[in-house]
Amino acid sequence: MSTLLAWLLGAALVIMALSLVGTALRIVFDRDDETRIVLADIVYFSALALFALFMMWRESVVALDVMMIGSLIGILSTVALARLISRGRR
């Protein structure tokens, strides 16, 4: 891995980690349930992005399968939470 790519991946890891912490703090201090649900979804996909960046840094090819399964679970949970917010209405 080149030095520039390693530096850019490190910077991206730090930025994603800071955004993850900021979003998690907002979940704690926010009182609106709908906002908390959306922020929880953002935290999940940010953690997935952190995992992807870390696996790129480690040069792992197994991460692609984990990312696909994680994305599928995240999308399904988003749909389920949307149904909860709408109370089953279409």
C-alpha positions as CSV (number, residue, x, y, z in Angstrom):
1,M,0.0,0.0,0.0
2,S,1.3,3.4,-0.9
3,T,2.0,6.0,1.7
4,L,-0.6,8.4,0.3
5,L,-3.3,5.8,0.3
6,A,-2.4,4.8,3.9
7,W,-2.6,8.5,4.9
8,L,-5.9,9.0,3.2
9,L,-7.4,5.9,4.7
10,G,-6.2,7.0,8.2
11,A,-7.8,10.4,7.7
12,A,-11.1,8.8,6.5
13,L,-11.1,6.5,9.5
14,V,-10.7,9.5,11.9
15,I,-13.4,11.5,10.1
16,M,-15.8,8.6,10.2
17,A,-15.0,7.9,13.9
18,L,-15.7,11.5,14.8
19,S,-19.0,11.5,12.9
20,L,-20.0,8.3,14.6
21,V,-19.3,9.7,18.0
22,G,-21.2,12.9,17.2
23,T,-24.2,11.1,16.0
24,A,-24.2,8.8,19.0
25,L,-24.1,11.8,21.3
26,R,-27.0,13.4,19.5
27,I,-29.0,10.1,20.0
28,V,-28.4,10.4,23.7
29,F,-29.5,14.1,24.0
30,D,-32.4,14.1,21.5
31,R,-35.9,13.5,22.8
32,D,-37.8,12.9,19.5
33,D,-38.3,9.2,18.8
34,E,-38.3,9.5,15.0
35,T,-35.1,11.5,15.1
36,R,-33.5,8.8,17.3
37,I,-34.5,6.1,14.9
38,V,-33.0,7.9,11.9
39,L,-29.8,8.6,13.9
40,A,-29.5,5.0,14.9
41,D,-29.7,4.1,11.3
42,I,-26.9,6.6,10.5
43,V,-24.8,5.1,13.4
44,Y,-25.3,1.6,11.9
45,F,-24.2,2.6,8.4
46,S,-21.3,4.7,9.8
47,A,-20.0,1.7,11.7
48,L,-20.3,-0.3,8.6
49,A,-18.3,2.3,6.7
50,L,-15.7,2.3,9.5
51,F,-15.4,-1.5,9.1
52,A,-15.0,-1.1,5.3
53,L,-12.3,1.5,5.7
54,F,-10.5,-0.6,8.3
55,M,-10.6,-3.7,6.1
56,M,-9.3,-1.6,3.1
57,W,-6.4,-0.5,5.4
58,R,-5.8,-4.2,6.3
59,E,-6.1,-5.2,2.6
60,S,-8.7,-7.9,3.3
61,V,-11.0,-9.4,0.7
62,V,-13.3,-11.2,3.1
63,A,-14.8,-7.8,4.1
64,L,-16.9,-7.6,0.9
65,D,-19.2,-10.5,2.0
66,V,-19.5,-9.0,5.5
67,M,-20.4,-5.6,4.0
68,M,-23.1,-7.1,1.7
69,I,-24.7,-9.0,4.6
70,G,-24.5,-6.0,6.9
71,S,-26.0,-3.7,4.3
72,L,-28.9,-6.1,3.7
73,I,-29.6,-6.3,7.4
74,G,-29.4,-2.5,7.7
75,I,-31.9,-1.9,4.9
76,L,-34.3,-4.5,6.4
77,S,-34.1,-2.8,9.8
78,T,-34.7,0.6,8.1
79,V,-37.9,-0.7,6.5
80,A,-39.0,-2.3,9.8
81,L,-38.4,0.9,11.7
82,A,-40.3,2.9,9.1
83,R,-43.3,0.6,9.6
84,L,-43.1,1.2,13.3
85,I,-43.1,4.9,12.8
86,S,-46.0,4.8,10.5
87,R,-47.8,2.4,12.8
88,G,-48.4,0.0,9.9
89,R,-50.2,2.5,7.6
90,R,-49.2,2.5,4.0
